[in-house]
Amino acid sequence: MVGSDTTYRRTGGWVSRWLREALLVAGPGGRRLRLEGPAALVWTVLDEPATAQEVAARIVGRWPGAEVPDHGPVAEALELLVGSELVERLP
């Protein structure tokens, strides 16, 4: 569950590369995933730990045309990334 004061960070051991509109990530044990849409944007801006609100602000700052009106897509992307073990919640 995404909380307003929860801080997230990338899980160690993953590398990524943009390929057109998708982000390819490779990690421990040879795992490979393809991220698109909000999940790709969230992963990209989580180069430093951040809360969901900070992630949304970073997305808008990096891609001025990006619309993140209600943080819903960011929260959903964070949950997806946590479930995929690409991102973890900090205590």
Secondary structure, DSSP 4 states (H G I P E B T S, - for coil): ---TT-EEEEPTT-EEEEETTEEEEE-GGG-EEEE-HHHHHHHHHTTS-EEHHHHHHHHHHHSTT---SSSHHHHHHHHHHHHTTSEEE--
